[in-house]
Amino acid sequence: MDKEKILLNKNNRTYNSKSYLNDLLRQVDNIQNDPKKEKRLKDHLCTVCMYTPFMHTADIKRKTCANDGCVEEFYGSSVGGNKYCTKCSENYNQCVYCGGDMDLKQRKISSGKKNDPV
């Protein structure tokens, strides 16, 4: 391979790496500043799941909430997508996608309710 092609390939890879880095920095900024907080809370998502891309598929099926003892069913993606129902999200301040705390706070083990910050 001649030097010109090597340099062109290197420049293309550098451009891709910089684009990826800029996307990551934008995601971190969004996670820290939460510019779409109202929509995020309405959608029952934590900041990480709101501002980082995750897989969604068009294959929708009926699912049961992943919380032990919850029998709520909802429609969600068969691969990825929400794992928890809106009812549990509201009761436990829990992200419907990852199951983590909506405010990324550690909660007391006693109840996990949103009024129990550590």
C-alpha positions as CSV (number, residue, x, y, z in Angstrom):
1,M,0.0,0.0,0.0
2,D,1.4,3.4,-0.9
3,K,1.9,6.1,1.7
4,E,-0.9,8.3,0.3
5,K,-3.5,5.4,0.9
6,I,-2.1,4.7,4.3
7,L,-2.4,8.4,5.2
8,L,-5.9,8.6,3.8
9,N,-7.0,5.5,5.8
10,K,-5.3,6.9,9.0
11,N,-7.1,10.3,8.5
12,N,-10.4,8.5,8.1
13,R,-9.9,6.5,11.2
14,T,-8.8,9.6,13.1
15,Y,-12.0,11.4,12.0
16,N,-14.1,8.4,13.2
17,S,-12.3,8.3,16.5
18,K,-12.8,12.0,17.1
19,S,-16.5,11.8,16.2
20,Y,-16.9,8.9,18.6
21,L,-15.1,10.9,21.3
22,N,-17.3,14.0,20.7
23,D,-20.4,11.8,21.0
24,L,-19.2,10.4,24.3
25,L,-18.4,13.9,25.6
26,R,-21.9,15.1,24.5
27,Q,-23.5,12.1,26.3
28,V,-21.5,12.9,29.5
29,D,-22.5,16.5,29.4
30,N,-26.2,15.6,28.9
31,I,-26.0,13.1,31.8
32,Q,-24.5,15.8,34.1
33,N,-26.8,18.6,33.1
34,D,-30.0,16.7,32.3
35,P,-31.4,19.1,29.6
36,K,-34.4,16.9,29.0
37,K,-35.2,16.2,32.6
38,E,-39.0,16.7,32.3
39,K,-39.2,14.2,29.4
40,R,-36.8,11.8,31.1
41,L,-39.0,11.7,34.2
42,K,-42.2,11.3,32.1
43,D,-40.6,8.4,30.3
44,H,-39.4,6.9,33.7
45,L,-35.7,6.7,32.7
46,C,-32.6,7.4,34.6
47,T,-30.1,9.9,33.2
48,V,-27.8,7.1,31.8
49,C,-30.6,5.4,29.9
50,M,-32.0,8.7,28.7
51,Y,-28.8,10.1,27.2
52,T,-26.9,7.0,26.0
53,P,-28.0,5.1,23.0
54,F,-29.3,1.6,23.6
55,M,-30.9,-0.9,21.3
56,H,-34.5,-0.8,20.5
57,T,-36.1,-3.2,18.1
58,A,-39.5,-3.2,16.3
59,D,-40.3,-6.7,17.6
60,I,-42.7,-5.8,20.4
61,K,-44.1,-8.5,22.7
62,R,-46.0,-8.7,26.0
63,K,-43.6,-8.8,29.0
64,T,-43.9,-9.2,32.7
65,C,-42.1,-6.8,35.0
66,A,-38.7,-8.0,36.2
67,N,-39.3,-7.0,39.8
68,D,-39.9,-10.1,42.1
69,G,-43.5,-10.3,43.1
70,C,-44.8,-7.9,40.4
71,V,-47.3,-9.3,38.0
72,E,-47.8,-6.2,35.9
73,E,-47.5,-6.9,32.2
74,F,-46.7,-4.3,29.5
75,Y,-45.6,-4.3,25.8
76,G,-41.9,-3.9,25.2
77,S,-39.1,-4.9,22.9
78,S,-38.2,-8.6,22.8
79,V,-34.5,-7.7,22.7
80,G,-33.5,-5.0,25.2
81,G,-36.0,-2.4,25.9
82,N,-37.9,-1.8,29.1
83,K,-37.7,-4.5,31.8
84,Y,-39.8,-2.9,34.5
85,C,-43.4,-1.6,34.5
86,T,-44.4,2.0,35.0
87,K,-46.1,1.2,38.3
88,C,-42.8,-0.1,39.8
89,S,-41.0,2.9,38.3
90,E,-43.4,5.3,40.1
91,N,-43.4,3.3,43.4
92,Y,-39.7,2.8,43.6
93,N,-38.3,5.7,41.6
94,Q,-36.8,3.1,39.3
95,C,-35.7,3.4,35.6
96,V,-38.0,1.2,33.4
97,Y,-35.1,0.3,31.3
98,C,-32.2,-0.7,33.6
99,G,-34.0,-0.8,37.0
100,G,-31.6,1.7,38.6
101,D,-32.6,4.7,40.6
102,M,-34.0,7.5,38.6
103,D,-31.7,10.0,40.3
104,L,-28.7,7.5,40.4
105,K,-28.8,7.6,44.2
106,Q,-28.2,4.7,46.5
107,R,-31.4,4.2,48.6
108,K,-32.0,2.6,52.0
109,I,-32.6,-1.1,51.7
110,S,-35.7,-0.9,54.0
111,S,-38.2,0.1,51.2
112,G,-36.5,1.6,48.2
113,K,-39.2,4.2,48.0
114,K,-38.3,7.6,46.5
115,N,-38.5,9.3,49.9
116,D,-35.8,7.2,51.4
117,P,-32.5,8.7,50.2
118,V,-29.3,7.5,52.0
